[in-house]
């Protein structure tokens, strides 16, 4: 029997045990409820819901999406129902699911993150928190919280103090040294590290001679960023001892296996779900087939095997 299980929060009393390493990426799978009629979501390792803020947000002006040759630019702007509606409307549904649900949180001030973590602490149906530090730090003139080790650690520390739940910190690639940031959040109390979030990019409408996106700047995701994400996972895996969740351009099982061999204990499928809602399950089945073919009985044998 092939063992695909993974523990993403081994140092946390609650732990975060997944039956397999395939997760969905925040912002690409809604709240999970939207896909429950399209595929058997209970087969997934975990679901990460869309970014959640203290108050409901309408998001950025249209247009919000722009296709690129090998990916997608988005500037959704954290459109969401707000944490209170999430607790009231979504968490009771999640509580009845077998698959763990992780809430991605975002804020403009360090205290926003702490308040969100505190509000979600102990809520039935919420298995862990993923901290999005790719948000603009308004106290630093709009620089991302994850751009520096100091600000990344400040957010992580605040969240860690506010909750007993497992804390995953999702790092931005828009920084000069991803390893230093990873080490900082690890020291500040993160249970696991997710990487990477999107890369900054723009597109130009040559007819209008204007930026195509309503917010001008968007986040690039999809196959184009896979080599960058894979490199960062590889580098961070060599520097920290925390479980790593790889994300960025994963479309096939082969992509996922590369991330796992680079040191990821789990992976997230994101943009691929837009064109193929069943992509996460396709990736899972492909991993199972690969392990069977290679006569690998335990996922642990693959994790970091290329590092």
Secondary structure, DSSP 8 states (H G I E B T S, - for coil): --B--EES-TTSSS--EESSSEEE-TTSSTTSTTTTTTS-GGGSSEEE---B-SS-B--S-S--EEEETTEEEE-----B--HHHIIIIIHHHHTT-SSEEEEEE--SSHHHHHHHHHHHTT-TT--EEEEE--SEEGGGTTEEGGGSHHHHHHHHHHHHHH-SSEEEEE--S-SS-HHHHHHHHHHTT-SEEEE---EEE--EETTTTEESSTTS-EEEESGGGHHHHHHHHHHHHTT--SEEEEESS--SHHHHHHHHHTT-SEEEE-THHHH-TTHHHHHHHHHHHHHHHTT--BGGGTTTTT-
